[in-house]
Amino acid sequence: MGIVLRLDRVMADRKMSLNELAERVGISNVNLSKLKNNKVTAIRFSTLSAICEVLDCQPGDILEYEKESD
């Protein structure tokens, strides 16, 4: 599986909607939705930094490594 984004979990903990986070971070709802649903293969550090700033979290709260299943 590799790196998995757990953005949905952090957003739920902070009670923040997709629309609110997208607006505060400065990215489109579509792109944020792709991040939230693990439909991306890369994320810019500037985007990750902005998300962490808005959600008051660390990158490790959002990113998780899962080993590939055999």
Residue frames relative to the residue before (quaternion, step in Angstrom):
aa qw qx qy qz dx dy dz
M 1.0000 0.0000 0.0000 0.0000 0.00 0.00 0.00
G 0.2776 -0.7947 0.5019 0.1988 3.62 0.90 -0.83
I 0.7794 -0.2712 0.2362 0.5130 3.56 -1.04 -0.81
V 0.0939 -0.7874 0.6092 0.0103 3.55 -0.88 1.03
L 0.3372 -0.7277 0.5623 0.2015 3.55 -0.98 0.87
R 0.1589 -0.7903 0.5890 0.0559 3.56 -0.86 1.03
L 0.1506 0.8384 -0.5064 0.1341 3.53 1.13 0.74
D 0.6249 0.5622 -0.3441 0.4184 3.58 0.98 -0.80
R 0.6498 0.5240 -0.3102 0.4549 3.58 1.01 -0.82
V 0.6759 0.4800 -0.2931 0.4762 3.60 0.90 -0.91
M 0.6283 0.5273 -0.3328 0.4653 3.58 1.01 -0.78
A 0.6540 0.5062 -0.3139 0.4664 3.60 0.95 -0.85
D 0.6342 0.5326 -0.3248 0.4568 3.60 0.99 -0.83
R 0.7348 0.4008 -0.2152 0.5032 3.58 1.06 -0.82
K 0.3487 -0.7597 0.4700 0.2835 3.59 1.36 -0.07
M 0.4266 0.6863 -0.4658 0.3605 3.54 0.94 0.98
S 0.3876 -0.7291 0.5212 0.2159 3.55 -0.91 0.96
L 0.6590 -0.4967 0.3971 0.4016 3.52 -1.33 0.35
N 0.6642 0.5118 -0.3068 0.4503 3.58 0.91 -0.91
E 0.6658 0.4998 -0.3107 0.4587 3.59 0.89 -0.87
L 0.6713 0.4908 -0.3058 0.4636 3.57 0.88 -0.92
A 0.6384 0.5296 -0.3297 0.4509 3.60 0.91 -0.87
E 0.6683 0.5013 -0.2994 0.4609 3.57 0.91 -0.91
R 0.7082 0.4677 -0.2693 0.4551 3.58 0.87 -0.93
V 0.6724 0.4696 -0.2908 0.4927 3.60 1.12 -0.66
G 0.4069 -0.7290 0.4605 0.3016 3.57 1.10 -0.67
I 0.5807 0.5200 -0.4148 0.4695 3.58 1.05 0.77
S 0.6221 -0.5672 0.3847 0.3786 3.55 -1.21 0.39
N 0.6215 -0.5357 0.4214 0.3863 3.56 -1.23 0.48
V 0.6314 0.5506 -0.3301 0.4350 3.57 1.01 -0.84
N 0.6918 0.4662 -0.2850 0.4720 3.59 0.85 -0.94
L 0.6524 0.4964 -0.3234 0.4726 3.58 0.97 -0.77
S 0.6188 0.5413 -0.3370 0.4588 3.59 1.04 -0.72
K 0.6320 0.5224 -0.3238 0.4721 3.58 1.03 -0.78
L 0.6368 0.5113 -0.3225 0.4785 3.58 1.01 -0.79
K 0.6727 0.5232 -0.2884 0.4366 3.55 0.87 -1.02
N 0.7681 0.3628 -0.1763 0.4973 3.57 1.03 -0.81
N 0.4872 -0.7070 0.4005 0.3201 3.59 1.28 0.44
K 0.4098 0.7081 -0.4717 0.3290 3.57 0.97 0.86
V 0.6162 0.5162 -0.3524 0.4792 3.59 1.20 0.46
T 0.3340 -0.7367 0.5501 0.2077 3.55 -1.25 0.43
A 0.7812 0.1591 -0.0994 0.5955 3.57 1.30 -0.11
I 0.0834 -0.7570 0.6440 0.0720 3.53 -1.31 0.44
R 0.4376 -0.6860 0.5132 0.2730 3.57 -0.92 0.87
F 0.5606 -0.6041 0.4494 0.3448 3.54 -1.09 0.73
S 0.6272 0.5386 -0.3494 0.4410 3.60 1.01 -0.70
T 0.6469 0.4955 -0.3132 0.4878 3.60 1.06 -0.73
L 0.6478 0.5123 -0.3140 0.4683 3.58 0.94 -0.88
S 0.6451 0.5251 -0.3088 0.4612 3.56 0.99 -0.86
A 0.6645 0.4997 -0.3009 0.4671 3.59 0.93 -0.89
I 0.6389 0.5159 -0.3238 0.4699 3.60 0.99 -0.81
C 0.6619 0.5018 -0.3029 0.4674 3.59 0.93 -0.89
E 0.6225 0.5397 -0.3349 0.4573 3.58 1.04 -0.78
V 0.7063 0.4662 -0.2670 0.4610 3.57 0.80 -1.04
L 0.7485 0.3914 -0.2165 0.4895 3.61 0.92 -0.89
D 0.3263 -0.7662 0.4876 0.2622 3.60 1.32 -0.10
C 0.5088 0.6175 -0.4280 0.4202 3.54 0.75 1.15
Q 0.4901 -0.6192 0.5214 0.3232 3.54 -1.35 0.00
P 0.6432 -0.5239 0.3722 0.4163 3.63 -1.14 0.47
G 0.6410 0.5450 -0.3185 0.4367 3.59 1.05 -0.71
D 0.5807 0.5572 -0.3765 0.4589 3.58 1.24 -0.27
I 0.7261 0.4221 -0.2120 0.4997 3.56 1.20 -0.60
L 0.7543 0.3449 -0.1767 0.5300 3.57 1.03 -0.85
E 0.0017 0.7896 -0.6125 0.0366 3.55 -0.99 0.89
Y 0.3000 -0.7437 0.5688 0.1827 3.57 -1.05 0.77
E 0.0547 -0.7713 0.6339 0.0157 3.55 -0.92 0.98
K 0.4430 -0.6934 0.5012 0.2679 3.56 -0.85 0.97
E 0.5457 -0.5892 0.4877 0.3424 3.50 -1.22 0.62
S 0.3874 -0.7014 0.5370 0.2637 3.59 -0.98 0.77
D 0.5522 -0.6535 0.4228 0.2988 3.54 -1.10 0.74
